[in-house]
Amino acid sequence: MNAWSNSFERKWTLIFLFEYIFIMMPFPWFYDTDYIPSFLGVPLFIFGWIIYGAVVITTIIIWWRQCVNRPEYQDDEE
């Protein structure tokens, strides 16, 4: 089975590739050479990384739950 073999694999491959490409973009909320203060003087990129990390962890949990429900992971307990 490869990443393009069925719709489930294709969908999740594209989602994770998008997340990877998105984090590589030099947005000011991920990467900054100047100090941009935000709430309580914490640099803006810290909050960007925290929010992005929460999104990625949530995406991985959703993917895991859908993988566990797939037929290839079901055992016949007879």
C-alpha positions as a LaTeX table, in Angstrom:
\begin{tabular}{lrrr}
\hline
Residue & $x$ (\AA) & $y$ (\AA) & $z$ (\AA) \\
\hline
Met1 & 0.00 & 0.00 & 0.00 \\
Asn2 & 1.34 & 3.41 & $-0.88$ \\
Ala3 & 0.20 & 6.98 & $-0.27$ \\
Trp4 & $-1.92$ & 7.13 & $-3.44$ \\
Ser5 & $-3.52$ & 3.68 & $-3.37$ \\
Asn6 & $-6.95$ & 4.64 & $-1.97$ \\
Ser7 & $-8.91$ & 7.73 & $-1.00$ \\
Phe8 & $-8.14$ & 7.44 & 2.72 \\
Glu9 & $-4.37$ & 7.32 & 2.16 \\
Arg10 & $-4.55$ & 10.06 & $-0.48$ \\
Lys11 & $-6.59$ & 12.39 & 1.75 \\
Trp12 & $-4.30$ & 12.05 & 4.77 \\
Thr13 & $-1.15$ & 12.28 & 2.66 \\
Leu14 & $-2.34$ & 15.60 & 1.26 \\
Ile15 & $-3.35$ & 16.90 & 4.72 \\
Phe16 & 0.05 & 16.08 & 6.24 \\
Leu17 & 1.92 & 17.43 & 3.19 \\
Phe18 & $-0.04$ & 20.69 & 3.49 \\
Glu19 & 0.86 & 20.95 & 7.18 \\
Tyr20 & 4.53 & 20.33 & 6.36 \\
Ile21 & 4.62 & 22.90 & 3.53 \\
Phe22 & 2.70 & 25.44 & 5.63 \\
Ile23 & 5.21 & 25.27 & 8.49 \\
Met24 & 8.11 & 25.77 & 6.06 \\
Met25 & 6.76 & 29.14 & 4.87 \\
Pro26 & 8.53 & 32.09 & 6.52 \\
Phe27 & 5.42 & 33.60 & 8.10 \\
Pro28 & 6.05 & 36.11 & 10.90 \\
Trp29 & 4.05 & 34.00 & 13.36 \\
Phe30 & 6.48 & 31.05 & 12.83 \\
Tyr31 & 9.80 & 32.70 & 12.02 \\
Asp32 & 11.02 & 36.16 & 12.81 \\
Thr33 & 14.39 & 37.85 & 13.01 \\
Asp34 & 12.95 & 40.91 & 14.77 \\
Tyr35 & 11.24 & 40.99 & 18.11 \\
Ile36 & 7.50 & 41.38 & 17.63 \\
Pro37 & 5.84 & 41.51 & 21.04 \\
Ser38 & 2.38 & 40.10 & 21.58 \\
Phe39 & 0.39 & 39.28 & 24.71 \\
Leu40 & 2.43 & 40.11 & 27.84 \\
Gly41 & 5.53 & 40.80 & 25.75 \\
Val42 & 5.98 & 37.19 & 24.64 \\
Pro43 & 7.32 & 37.01 & 21.08 \\
Leu44 & 4.63 & 36.39 & 18.49 \\
Phe45 & 6.25 & 33.27 & 17.04 \\
Ile46 & 5.95 & 31.45 & 20.39 \\
Phe47 & 2.15 & 31.63 & 20.21 \\
Gly48 & 2.27 & 30.68 & 16.53 \\
Trp49 & 4.24 & 27.53 & 17.32 \\
Ile50 & 1.96 & 26.62 & 20.24 \\
Ile51 & $-1.19$ & 26.99 & 18.14 \\
Tyr52 & 0.34 & 25.15 & 15.20 \\
Gly53 & 1.54 & 22.36 & 17.48 \\
Ala54 & $-1.97$ & 21.96 & 18.89 \\
Val55 & $-3.39$ & 21.78 & 15.35 \\
Val56 & $-0.86$ & 19.12 & 14.32 \\
Ile57 & $-1.46$ & 17.03 & 17.44 \\
Thr58 & $-5.23$ & 17.27 & 16.90 \\
Thr59 & $-4.79$ & 16.21 & 13.27 \\
Ile60 & $-2.68$ & 13.22 & 14.32 \\
Ile61 & $-5.32$ & 12.16 & 16.88 \\
Ile62 & $-8.09$ & 12.38 & 14.24 \\
Trp63 & $-5.94$ & 10.36 & 11.82 \\
Trp64 & $-5.23$ & 7.73 & 14.50 \\
Arg65 & $-8.92$ & 7.36 & 15.37 \\
Gln66 & $-9.83$ & 6.91 & 11.71 \\
Cys67 & $-7.02$ & 4.38 & 11.23 \\
Val68 & $-8.19$ & 2.30 & 14.18 \\
Asn69 & $-11.70$ & 2.11 & 12.69 \\
Arg70 & $-10.46$ & 0.82 & 9.32 \\
Pro71 & $-11.16$ & $-2.83$ & 8.48 \\
Glu72 & $-7.49$ & $-3.86$ & 8.30 \\
Tyr73 & $-7.12$ & $-3.09$ & 12.02 \\
Gln74 & $-10.14$ & $-5.10$ & 13.12 \\
Asp75 & $-9.54$ & $-8.52$ & 14.69 \\
Asp76 & $-11.94$ & $-11.43$ & 14.47 \\
Glu77 & $-12.37$ & $-12.52$ & 18.08 \\
Glu78 & $-14.22$ & $-15.81$ & 17.67 \\
\hline
\end{tabular}
